[in-house]
Amino acid sequence: MAGLPKIERLDAFMARANAAYYATHDPYADFTTSPEITQVFGELLGLWAAVTWQAMGQPDPVLLVECGPGRGTLMADALRAAGGVAAPFRAALQVHLVETSPRLRAQQSARVPEAKWHDALQDVPPGPMLLLANEFLDALPIRQFIRRGAGWMERFVDGGDFAEQPAALPELDTIHADEGAVMELCEPARAVAEHVARRVVRDGGAALFLDYGPAESAPGDSLQALQAGRPSSPLVEPGNADLTAHVDFAALARAARAGGAAVHGPVPQGLFLTRLGLFQRTGRLAQTQPPLRAAALVQAAQRLAEPDRMGRLFKALAICHPALPCPAGFEP
């Protein structure tokens, strides 16, 4: 991270740090994600996409897009499941992966050789689209604002410390908060939601986001860093730690509705996956495995769904063309 400005806004610092981290590190040495915990996660999302495609009128071709595809595990599992029970969908889809890391692209190509890669979601060609994004938004850079007296200050990074400068953001004027309260704003996540909304309204389709964060906007400092698998200071050794923050699902929903799309959720991940058949599919798979492997599969499903683990903090949110019915997993 040599050559960084001495003082910069937090979102610029976070963007630079994460770009360096993903270019030079294997993130899965520091954390794991739902597709790596159990194959059933990706299989369920693949089947969700197939059912949604049927509700769209079965367009051919249809673009199956993933943002932040990691090692390619989710997409490989989704394609396998779709090929097994939804052959027409598998034949119609074209796979597109949004990934900037050459290191991760190499791993993805081994698992999903048919994919086409893009540096940004805006580069994906037009057409009916089904988008999957698991733990993608949490790594996007945030801004932080701190209540000071009657106004707000914005957080900057000055060397290895935080600094504050007066903030000028109209939407903060409507927020009532206690002294020292922190409000977070993720402008890239809002931009993604609005872009996806306009895209699915124009071309047809739906997007599914799974990530962690509150259902309603609320004050709180959620910036965190993982280095060597352990929590660390976000400002220590930038580029050697993964920086993330909670996703503001209410802000995402507002941005998507502003783009003209229908929004479903957020709903807790545990409820969403259970409605899709997490435990039924896990049970069937476990019956084909040796006892230790079968027990591990059941424990993995519990990890994804139990409220005190990933089931409540993680949420699912869908952005859809307004004419589509309520997608699977979001039933009232």
Kinemage of the C-alpha trace (Angstrom):
@kinemage 1
@onewidth
@group {chain A} dominant
@subgroup {mainchain}
@vectorlist {calphas} color= white
{ca met a 1} P 0.000 0.000 0.000
{ca ala a 2} L 2.982 2.316 -0.465
{ca gly a 3} L 2.256 5.622 -2.134
{ca leu a 4} L -1.200 6.135 -0.609
{ca pro a 5} L -2.204 9.716 0.195
{ca lys a 6} L -1.479 10.686 3.794
{ca ile a 7} L -5.150 11.429 4.396
{ca glu a 8} L -8.053 9.979 2.437
{ca arg a 9} L -11.737 9.283 2.846
{ca leu a 10} L -12.534 5.942 4.446
{ca asp a 11} L -14.188 4.500 1.330
{ca ala a 12} L -11.126 5.309 -0.788
{ca phe a 13} L -8.875 3.667 1.797
{ca met a 14} L -11.099 0.577 1.962
{ca ala a 15} L -11.230 0.257 -1.826
{ca arg a 16} L -7.445 0.444 -2.138
{ca ala a 17} L -6.847 -1.953 0.743
{ca asn a 18} L -9.260 -4.601 -0.548
{ca ala a 19} L -7.982 -4.323 -4.127
{ca ala a 20} L -4.470 -5.049 -2.844
{ca tyr a 21} L -5.687 -7.840 -0.589
{ca tyr a 22} L -7.617 -9.747 -3.267
{ca ala a 23} L -4.814 -9.316 -5.794
{ca thr a 24} L -2.192 -10.859 -3.526
{ca his a 25} L -3.963 -13.143 -1.024
{ca asp a 26} L -6.063 -16.270 -0.963
{ca pro a 27} L -9.109 -14.937 0.914
{ca tyr a 28} L -10.207 -18.438 1.852
{ca ala a 29} L -7.195 -18.710 4.113
{ca asp a 30} L -8.892 -16.049 6.252
{ca phe a 31} L -12.596 -16.886 6.014
{ca thr a 32} L -15.130 -19.273 4.525
{ca thr a 33} L -18.450 -18.635 2.809
{ca ser a 34} L -21.704 -20.554 2.502
{ca pro a 35} L -20.846 -22.315 -0.802
{ca glu a 36} L -17.637 -23.623 0.771
{ca ile a 37} L -19.513 -24.853 3.856
{ca thr a 38} L -21.878 -27.135 1.929
{ca gln a 39} L -22.595 -27.941 -1.713
{ca val a 40} L -26.306 -27.753 -0.941
{ca phe a 41} L -26.137 -23.951 -0.761
{ca gly a 42} L -25.108 -23.575 -4.402
{ca glu a 43} L -27.477 -26.315 -5.510
{ca leu a 44} L -30.441 -24.532 -3.946
{ca leu a 45} L -29.495 -21.246 -5.594
{ca gly a 46} L -29.185 -22.980 -8.950
{ca leu a 47} L -32.656 -24.441 -8.557
{ca trp a 48} L -33.959 -21.035 -7.408
{ca ala a 49} L -32.619 -19.572 -10.633
{ca ala a 50} L -34.257 -22.339 -12.699
{ca val a 51} L -37.662 -21.804 -11.080
{ca thr a 52} L -37.371 -18.043 -11.554
{ca trp a 53} L -36.435 -18.585 -15.206
{ca gln a 54} L -39.633 -20.574 -15.684
{ca ala a 55} L -41.613 -17.681 -14.181
{ca met a 56} L -39.888 -15.345 -16.659
{ca gly a 57} L -41.325 -17.329 -19.568
{ca gln a 58} L -38.185 -19.424 -20.181
{ca pro a 59} L -36.193 -16.944 -22.313
{ca asp a 60} L -33.475 -18.515 -24.449
{ca pro a 61} L -30.746 -17.442 -24.049
{ca val a 62} L -30.696 -16.234 -20.454
{ca leu a 63} L -27.620 -14.860 -18.703
{ca leu a 64} L -26.749 -16.491 -15.381
{ca val a 65} L -24.455 -13.965 -13.705
{ca glu a 66} L -22.554 -14.131 -10.440
{ca cys a 67} L -20.901 -11.191 -8.718
{ca gly a 68} L -17.985 -12.064 -6.472
{ca pro a 69} L -17.830 -15.740 -7.479
{ca gly a 70} L -14.974 -16.676 -5.145
{ca arg a 71} L -13.449 -19.983 -6.202
{ca gly a 72} L -16.339 -20.745 -8.548
{ca thr a 73} L -17.811 -23.240 -6.090
{ca leu a 74} L -21.297 -21.729 -5.943
{ca met a 75} L -21.659 -21.526 -9.708
{ca ala a 76} L -20.330 -25.053 -10.253
{ca asp a 77} L -22.821 -26.437 -7.723
{ca ala a 78} L -25.651 -24.368 -9.215
{ca leu a 79} L -24.923 -25.616 -12.732
{ca arg a 80} L -24.728 -29.224 -11.604
{ca ala a 81} L -28.102 -28.975 -9.878
{ca ala a 82} L -29.695 -27.214 -12.836
{ca gly a 83} L -28.356 -29.796 -15.249
{ca gly a 84} L -29.768 -32.597 -13.151
{ca val a 85} L -33.391 -31.477 -12.833
{ca ala a 86} L -33.810 -28.473 -15.146
{ca ala a 87} L -32.188 -29.489 -18.423
{ca pro a 88} L -33.963 -26.852 -20.594
{ca phe a 89} L -32.720 -24.110 -18.261
{ca arg a 90} L -29.192 -25.517 -18.349
{ca ala a 91} L -29.287 -25.524 -22.144
{ca ala a 92} L -30.546 -21.936 -22.339
{ca leu a 93} L -28.188 -20.265 -19.898
{ca gln a 94} L -24.947 -18.431 -20.565
{ca val a 95} L -22.597 -18.048 -17.600
{ca his a 96} L -21.026 -14.685 -16.802
{ca leu a 97} L -18.779 -13.998 -13.802
{ca val a 98} L -17.947 -10.542 -12.474
{ca glu a 99} L -14.451 -10.806 -11.012
{ca thr a 100} L -11.394 -8.534 -11.063
{ca ser a 101} L -8.838 -10.783 -9.327
{ca pro a 102} L -6.637 -12.769 -11.765
{ca arg a 103} L -5.865 -15.197 -8.936
{ca leu a 104} L -9.549 -15.986 -8.364
{ca arg a 105} L -10.355 -16.028 -12.084
{ca ala a 106} L -7.864 -18.841 -12.504
{ca gln a 107} L -9.617 -20.893 -9.809
{ca gln a 108} L -13.034 -20.118 -11.276
{ca ser a 109} L -11.986 -21.192 -14.767
{ca ala a 110} L -11.039 -24.632 -13.449
{ca arg a 111} L -14.541 -25.129 -12.043
{ca val a 112} L -16.615 -23.209 -14.615
{ca pro a 113} L -14.653 -23.304 -17.879
{ca glu a 114} L -17.626 -22.133 -19.955
{ca ala a 115} L -17.832 -18.791 -18.158
{ca lys a 116} L -17.145 -15.367 -19.588
{ca trp a 117} L -15.509 -12.860 -17.252
{ca his a 118} L -16.119 -9.161 -16.700
{ca asp a 119} L -14.475 -6.531 -14.531
{ca ala a 120} L -17.781 -4.828 -13.730
{ca leu a 121} L -21.460 -5.695 -13.746
{ca gln a 122} L -22.035 -2.916 -16.271
{ca asp a 123} L -19.878 -4.887 -18.751
{ca val a 124} L -22.253 -7.874 -18.833
{ca pro a 125} L -24.017 -7.872 -22.230
{ca pro a 126} L -27.734 -7.066 -22.467
{ca gly a 127} L -30.449 -9.680 -22.251
{ca pro a 128} L -32.655 -11.441 -19.699
{ca met a 129} L -30.560 -11.956 -16.574
{ca leu a 130} L -30.530 -13.982 -13.392
{ca leu a 131} L -27.973 -12.618 -10.956
{ca leu a 132} L -26.546 -14.362 -7.892
{ca ala a 133} L -24.437 -12.437 -5.383
{ca asn a 134} L -23.364 -14.086 -2.138
{ca glu a 135} L -21.218 -12.023 0.236
{ca phe a 136} L -20.405 -9.567 -2.518
{ca leu a 137} L -21.814 -6.324 -1.141
{ca asp a 138} L -20.108 -6.527 2.272
{ca ala a 139} L -16.670 -5.942 0.711
{ca leu a 140} L -17.718 -2.759 -1.117
{ca pro a 141} L -16.241 0.420 0.371
{ca ile a 142} L -18.254 2.421 2.888
{ca arg a 143} L -18.259 5.977 4.178
{ca gln a 144} L -18.739 6.646 7.904
{ca phe a 145} L -20.283 9.707 9.530
{ca ile a 146} L -20.086 10.488 13.243
{ca arg a 147} L -22.537 12.650 15.157
{ca arg a 148} L -20.745 15.582 16.761
{ca gly a 149} L -22.905 18.142 18.522
{ca ala a 150} L -25.627 19.404 16.195
{ca gly a 151} L -23.938 18.129 13.042
{ca trp a 152} L -21.982 15.308 11.445
{ca met a 153} L -18.314 14.673 10.758
{ca glu a 154} L -16.988 12.274 8.126
{ca arg a 155} L -14.315 9.736 8.974
{ca phe a 156} L -11.014 9.837 7.086
{ca val a 157} L -7.843 7.782 7.387
{ca asp a 158} L -4.723 9.716 8.268
{ca gly a 159} L -1.731 7.416 8.220
{ca gly a 160} L -2.548 4.729 10.764
{ca asp a 161} L -5.273 6.650 12.568
{ca phe a 162} L -8.786 7.908 11.967
{ca ala a 163} L -9.442 11.606 11.455
{ca glu a 164} L -12.654 13.590 11.099
{ca gln a 165} L -13.692 16.381 8.763
{ca pro a 166} L -16.983 18.283 8.483
{ca ala a 167} L -19.570 16.386 6.434
{ca ala a 168} L -21.918 17.844 3.850
{ca leu a 169} L -24.513 15.209 2.943
{ca pro a 170} L -28.178 16.287 2.789
{ca glu a 171} L -29.602 12.911 3.799
{ca leu a 172} L -27.826 13.145 7.146
{ca asp a 173} L -29.910 16.207 8.053
{ca thr a 174} L -32.986 14.014 8.545
{ca ile a 175} L -31.262 11.546 10.886
{ca his a 176} L -31.587 12.010 14.644
{ca ala a 177} L -28.818 10.257 16.541
{ca asp a 178} L -26.969 10.480 19.838
{ca glu a 179} L -23.576 12.087 20.248
{ca gly a 180} L -20.871 9.808 18.842
{ca ala a 181} L -23.291 7.652 16.837
{ca val a 182} L -21.894 6.286 13.566
{ca met a 183} L -23.884 6.101 10.334
{ca glu a 184} L -22.541 4.116 7.403
{ca leu a 185} L -23.188 4.728 3.724
{ca cys a 186} L -22.201 2.324 0.952
{ca glu a 187} L -22.628 4.234 -2.278
{ca pro a 188} L -21.318 1.385 -4.514
{ca ala a 189} L -23.916 -1.028 -3.074
{ca arg a 190} L -26.699 1.445 -3.754
{ca ala a 191} L -25.378 1.916 -7.289
{ca val a 192} L -25.358 -1.866 -7.837
{ca ala a 193} L -28.960 -2.149 -6.635
{ca glu a 194} L -30.169 0.673 -8.861
{ca his a 195} L -28.247 -0.641 -11.885
{ca val a 196} L -29.636 -4.148 -11.398
{ca ala a 197} L -33.140 -2.750 -10.992
{ca arg a 198} L -32.990 -0.765 -14.217
{ca arg a 199} L -31.451 -3.729 -15.995
{ca val a 200} L -34.111 -6.269 -14.997
{ca val a 201} L -36.896 -3.771 -15.723
{ca arg a 202} L -35.471 -3.202 -19.203
{ca asp a 203} L -34.410 -6.747 -20.150
{ca gly a 204} L -36.293 -8.966 -17.720
{ca gly a 205} L -34.957 -11.058 -14.896
{ca ala a 206} L -34.194 -11.129 -11.208
{ca ala a 207} L -31.286 -10.795 -8.812
{ca leu a 208} L -30.663 -12.579 -5.524
{ca phe a 209} L -28.388 -11.044 -2.898
{ca leu a 210} L -27.303 -12.921 0.238
{ca asp a 211} L -25.161 -11.099 2.764
{ca tyr a 212} L -25.011 -10.075 6.393
{ca gly a 213} L -26.424 -6.953 7.957
{ca pro a 214} L -29.574 -5.427 9.473
{ca ala a 215} L -32.971 -5.424 7.795
{ca glu a 216} L -33.474 -1.763 8.742
{ca ser a 217} L -31.041 1.143 8.565
{ca ala a 218} L -29.596 1.925 11.991
{ca pro a 219} L -26.533 3.595 13.527
{ca gly a 220} L -23.504 1.424 14.210
{ca asp a 221} L -19.838 0.962 13.346
{ca ser a 222} L -19.616 -2.378 11.518
{ca leu a 223} L -16.250 -1.979 9.778
{ca gln a 224} L -14.152 -5.060 10.479
{ca ala a 225} L -10.967 -6.733 9.301
{ca leu a 226} L -9.830 -10.347 9.126
{ca gln a 227} L -6.142 -11.156 8.901
{ca ala a 228} L -4.803 -14.715 9.027
{ca gly a 229} L -8.277 -15.837 10.032
{ca arg a 230} L -8.481 -13.538 13.055
{ca pro a 231} L -10.044 -10.120 13.711
{ca ser a 232} L -7.591 -7.252 13.393
{ca ser a 233} L -7.574 -3.477 13.189
{ca pro a 234} L -8.809 -2.203 9.801
{ca leu a 235} L -5.931 0.299 9.713
{ca val a 236} L -3.103 -2.129 10.486
{ca glu a 237} L -1.204 -3.436 7.448
{ca pro a 238} L -3.745 -2.355 4.799
{ca gly a 239} L -3.753 -4.794 1.906
{ca asn a 240} L -3.017 -7.755 4.195
{ca ala a 241} L -6.514 -8.002 5.697
{ca asp a 242} L -10.013 -8.405 4.287
{ca leu a 243} L -12.128 -5.343 5.113
{ca thr a 244} L -15.905 -5.696 5.255
{ca ala a 245} L -18.967 -3.968 6.690
{ca his a 246} L -22.597 -4.874 7.284
{ca val a 247} L -24.972 -4.440 4.356
{ca asp a 248} L -27.797 -1.912 4.765
{ca phe a 249} L -30.623 -3.891 3.181
{ca ala a 250} L -33.167 -1.103 3.617
{ca ala a 251} L -30.940 1.244 1.611
{ca leu a 252} L -30.563 -1.432 -1.085
{ca ala a 253} L -34.326 -1.833 -1.303
{ca arg a 254} L -34.857 1.922 -1.628
{ca ala a 255} L -32.299 2.144 -4.426
{ca ala a 256} L -33.844 -0.805 -6.289
{ca arg a 257} L -37.343 0.633 -6.040
{ca ala a 258} L -36.006 3.935 -7.315
{ca gly a 259} L -34.830 1.981 -10.356
{ca gly a 260} L -38.379 0.725 -10.948
{ca ala a 261} L -37.962 -2.867 -9.779
{ca ala a 262} L -39.970 -4.966 -7.368
{ca val a 263} L -38.161 -5.865 -4.149
{ca his a 264} L -38.775 -8.965 -2.033
{ca gly a 265} L -37.299 -9.301 1.421
{ca pro a 266} L -34.995 -9.064 3.145
{ca val a 267} L -35.743 -12.317 4.922
{ca pro a 268} L -33.380 -14.170 7.270
{ca gln a 269} L -31.098 -16.557 5.398
{ca gly a 270} L -32.160 -19.466 7.594
{ca leu a 271} L -35.809 -18.987 6.698
{ca phe a 272} L -35.018 -18.481 3.018
{ca leu a 273} L -32.886 -21.616 2.710
{ca thr a 274} L -35.312 -23.696 4.761
{ca arg a 275} L -38.140 -22.702 2.426
{ca leu a 276} L -35.998 -23.778 -0.527
{ca gly a 277} L -35.523 -27.228 1.025
{ca leu a 278} L -32.135 -26.962 2.747
{ca phe a 279} L -32.775 -29.735 5.241
{ca gln a 280} L -34.653 -32.038 2.849
{ca arg a 281} L -31.857 -31.854 0.275
{ca thr a 282} L -29.220 -32.260 2.979
{ca gly a 283} L -31.017 -35.314 4.366
{ca arg a 284} L -31.185 -37.003 0.973
{ca leu a 285} L -27.530 -36.283 0.305
{ca ala a 286} L -26.493 -37.470 3.767
{ca gln a 287} L -28.153 -40.844 3.157
{ca thr a 288} L -25.647 -41.506 0.355
{ca gln a 289} L -22.583 -40.696 2.468
{ca pro a 290} L -20.520 -42.447 5.162
{ca pro a 291} L -21.560 -41.568 8.739
{ca leu a 292} L -18.905 -38.919 9.393
{ca arg a 293} L -19.547 -37.161 6.096
{ca ala a 294} L -23.311 -37.371 6.642
{ca ala a 295} L -22.973 -35.775 10.083
{ca ala a 296} L -20.790 -33.010 8.630
{ca leu a 297} L -23.438 -32.221 6.016
{ca val a 298} L -26.155 -31.901 8.652
{ca gln a 299} L -23.932 -29.703 10.815
{ca ala a 300} L -23.174 -27.490 7.804
{ca ala a 301} L -26.876 -26.995 7.096
{ca gln a 302} L -27.454 -26.096 10.731
{ca arg a 303} L -24.621 -23.567 10.562
{ca leu a 304} L -26.274 -21.806 7.625
{ca ala a 305} L -29.759 -21.775 9.119
{ca glu a 306} L -29.623 -21.583 12.914
{ca pro a 307} L -30.520 -18.104 14.217
{ca asp a 308} L -27.540 -17.867 16.558
{ca arg a 309} L -25.115 -18.717 13.755
{ca met a 310} L -25.655 -17.518 10.154
{ca gly a 311} L -29.416 -17.910 9.966
{ca arg a 312} L -30.506 -14.527 11.336
{ca leu a 313} L -27.640 -12.078 10.701
{ca phe a 314} L -27.435 -13.150 7.056
{ca lys a 315} L -30.331 -12.006 4.876
{ca ala a 316} L -31.707 -12.699 1.395
{ca leu a 317} L -33.106 -9.975 -0.840
{ca ala a 318} L -34.475 -10.265 -4.391
{ca ile a 319} L -34.738 -7.526 -7.019
{ca cys a 320} L -37.117 -8.493 -9.827
{ca his a 321} L -38.985 -7.295 -12.863
{ca pro a 322} L -42.323 -5.949 -11.551
{ca ala a 323} L -44.326 -8.473 -13.584
{ca leu a 324} L -42.703 -11.510 -11.961
{ca pro a 325} L -44.533 -13.303 -9.148
{ca cys a 326} L -43.037 -13.466 -5.680
{ca pro a 327} L -39.861 -15.585 -6.068
{ca ala a 328} L -39.334 -18.827 -4.173
{ca gly a 329} L -38.220 -18.370 -0.595
{ca phe a 330} L -39.859 -14.965 -0.178
{ca glu a 331} L -43.444 -16.072 0.302
{ca pro a 332} L -45.399 -13.904 2.786
